[in-house]
Amino acid sequence: MNAKGRGKGYELVFVYGTLLSGHRNNYYLKNSKFVSIGKVKGLALYDVTESYPGVVQEENSTVIGEVYEVNSTTLKLLDRLESNGYLYRREKFSVMIKGAAVVEAWTYLWLRPVTGAMVPLDKQPWRKVESRCS
């Protein structure tokens, strides 16, 4: 990685839901490099459906997830998966990673009304609803 935190031609992406390691969509990141666990302040994590979460901007909230280094092809695949511009919008945020370093990474903000429950910090990183209830 270069001084900006990524190799040439690569971007950093912060994931918090089904793209997390061990979850159903993590295979989209199979050709990507795991960088670190990360935290984003100013975002809140919600169960927007039983199958996946969304984040919205909310003061005094924090979301825990993972940071990956992805190439442009993977970023385009993620945009399609996340319905960029329809269900989610990709934006850059400051992410605190291991060692107290801060990097800029893309993440996907939920664009629809939030009707589900907020996922508290002690229940993160995110797991499917039925996993959290047991």
C-alpha positions as CSV (number, residue, x, y, z in Angstrom):
1,M,0.0,0.0,0.0
2,N,1.2,3.5,-0.6
3,A,1.1,6.4,1.9
4,K,-2.6,7.0,1.2
5,G,-3.4,3.5,2.4
6,R,-3.9,1.7,-0.9
7,G,-2.1,0.3,-3.9
8,K,-2.1,2.1,-7.2
9,G,-5.5,1.6,-8.9
10,Y,-7.2,0.4,-5.7
11,E,-9.7,1.9,-3.4
12,L,-10.6,1.2,0.3
13,V,-14.2,0.0,1.1
14,F,-15.7,-0.2,4.6
15,V,-18.3,-3.0,4.8
16,Y,-20.7,-3.6,7.7
17,G,-23.3,-6.2,6.6
18,T,-23.6,-9.2,4.2
19,L,-20.2,-8.3,2.7
20,L,-18.5,-9.0,6.1
21,S,-16.3,-12.1,6.3
22,G,-18.4,-15.2,7.0
23,H,-21.5,-13.7,5.4
24,R,-23.2,-14.6,2.2
25,N,-21.9,-11.8,0.0
26,N,-18.3,-11.9,1.2
27,Y,-17.4,-13.8,-2.0
28,Y,-17.6,-10.5,-3.9
29,L,-14.4,-9.6,-2.1
30,K,-12.6,-12.9,-2.9
31,N,-10.0,-11.0,-5.0
32,S,-9.7,-8.2,-2.5
33,K,-7.3,-7.7,0.4
34,F,-8.6,-7.5,4.0
35,V,-7.0,-4.4,5.6
36,S,-8.5,-4.2,9.1
37,I,-11.5,-4.1,11.4
38,G,-12.7,-0.5,11.4
39,K,-15.1,2.0,13.0
40,V,-16.9,4.9,11.5
41,K,-18.3,7.6,13.8
42,G,-21.4,9.5,12.8
43,L,-23.1,6.5,11.2
44,A,-25.8,4.3,12.8
45,L,-26.5,0.7,11.8
46,Y,-30.1,-0.4,11.3
47,D,-31.8,-3.7,10.5
48,V,-33.5,-2.4,7.4
49,T,-34.7,-6.0,6.5
50,E,-34.3,-9.4,8.2
51,S,-31.7,-10.2,5.6
52,Y,-29.4,-7.1,5.5
53,P,-28.6,-3.9,7.3
54,G,-28.1,-0.3,6.2
55,V,-26.3,2.7,7.7
56,V,-27.5,6.3,8.0
57,Q,-25.8,9.4,9.1
58,E,-26.5,10.0,12.8
59,E,-24.5,12.0,15.3
60,N,-23.2,10.2,18.4
61,S,-23.3,6.8,16.7
62,T,-20.6,4.4,15.6
63,V,-20.6,1.4,13.2
64,I,-18.1,-1.4,13.3
65,G,-17.1,-3.3,10.1
66,E,-14.2,-4.4,7.9
67,V,-12.0,-2.5,5.5
68,Y,-10.9,-4.1,2.2
69,E,-8.7,-2.9,-0.6
70,V,-10.6,-3.4,-3.9
71,N,-9.9,-2.9,-7.5
72,S,-12.1,-0.9,-9.9
73,T,-13.8,-4.1,-11.2
74,T,-14.8,-5.1,-7.7
75,L,-16.0,-1.6,-6.8
76,K,-18.3,-1.7,-9.9
77,L,-19.6,-5.1,-8.8
78,L,-20.3,-3.8,-5.3
79,D,-22.1,-0.8,-6.8
80,R,-24.4,-3.2,-8.6
81,L,-24.9,-5.4,-5.6
82,E,-25.8,-2.4,-3.4
83,S,-28.1,-0.8,-6.1
84,N,-25.9,2.3,-5.9
85,G,-28.2,5.3,-6.2
86,Y,-31.4,3.4,-5.6
87,L,-31.2,1.5,-2.3
88,Y,-27.7,2.8,-1.2
89,R,-25.4,5.6,-2.1
90,R,-21.6,5.1,-2.1
91,E,-19.8,7.9,-0.1
92,K,-16.4,8.3,1.5
93,F,-15.9,8.4,5.2
94,S,-13.0,8.5,7.7
95,V,-12.5,5.0,9.2
96,M,-10.5,4.3,12.3
97,I,-8.5,1.1,11.8
98,K,-6.2,-1.0,13.9
99,G,-3.4,1.0,15.4
100,A,-5.5,4.1,15.7
101,A,-4.8,5.0,12.0
102,V,-7.5,6.8,10.1
103,V,-8.1,6.0,6.4
104,E,-10.7,7.3,3.9
105,A,-12.9,4.5,2.6
106,W,-16.1,4.1,0.6
107,T,-19.2,2.8,2.3
108,Y,-22.8,2.5,1.3
109,L,-25.5,4.7,2.9
110,W,-29.1,3.5,3.1
111,L,-31.4,5.8,1.0
112,R,-34.8,4.5,2.1
113,P,-36.8,5.3,5.2
114,V,-35.5,3.5,8.3
115,T,-38.1,1.3,9.8
116,G,-36.1,-1.4,11.5
117,A,-34.3,-1.4,14.9
118,M,-31.0,0.2,15.4
119,V,-28.2,-2.3,16.0
120,P,-26.4,-1.2,19.2
121,L,-22.6,-1.1,19.3
122,D,-22.3,-4.2,21.6
123,K,-24.2,-6.2,18.9
124,Q,-21.8,-5.3,16.1
125,P,-20.3,-6.3,13.8
126,W,-23.7,-7.1,12.2
127,R,-25.3,-10.6,12.1
128,K,-28.6,-11.6,10.7
129,V,-31.6,-10.8,13.0
130,E,-32.3,-14.4,14.0
131,S,-28.6,-14.8,15.0
132,R,-28.8,-11.8,17.4
133,C,-32.0,-12.8,19.0
134,S,-30.8,-16.2,20.4
